[in-house]
């Protein structure tokens, strides 16, 4: 999901809006086909480099991750 913040900035949006769009896109063309019958799917969410971003953005990223998990993804 690298590039979501830059995607948002190019469109005049806040970086967090890009991260939110990335979460939504994960369920679209990035979702594995049901016929694969996967038991587990690993999705890269955060790197240690991401923790060097402004505290507000890091907090928002963790909020998005918590919401994503709560929704049963």
N, C-alpha and C positions, 0 to 999 in steps of 0.2 A: 504494500500500500504506500510505497514511497512516492512522493510527489504530490500528495493530496493538498498540502499547504500551498505549494507553488501553483497548482491548478486553480485554487481559490483566488490567490493573489492576482493571477492573470485576468481573472474575471471581475476584479474589484470587490471580492468577498473577503470576509475574515478567514484566517487560516483554519479555524475550527469548523467552519462550514465545509471546507474541503475534506476534512477528516470525517465529518458526518456523511458527506457524499460517498466517500470511500467505503464506509460501513454499508450503506445501501447498495452500492455496486457489487459488493461481495456476494449478494444473493442473486445477482443477475448472471451475466455471461461467465462469471468466475466460479459459479456454483458447480460442483461435480454432478454429472448426470445420475439420476436415481438408479439406473441400471448397474452402476458400479457397486452398489450396496456396500459402501464404505462403513466400517465400524468406527473409525476415527479419522478426523481431518485436522491437520495442523495449519493454522493461519498465522503468519508472522504479524505481530501487533506492535512491538516496541523494541528498540535497541538501546543499548547503554548511551549511545550518542544522542538519542532523543531526550534523555534525562538532562542534557545540557541546555535544552531550550528554555525559554522563559517559564517561570513557575506556573503562571496562569495557563499556558498551553499544555504543560505536562499534566496539570490537574484535570484539565478538560479531556485530555486523552484517556486518563484513567477513568473518568466519569463515563466516557463512551464505552470503554471496555467493560465496566461493571454493568451498564445497561444492556450491552450486547449479550453478556452471559446470563443476565436475569431473564432475557427473552427466550432463553433456551437454545441458543445457537451453539 
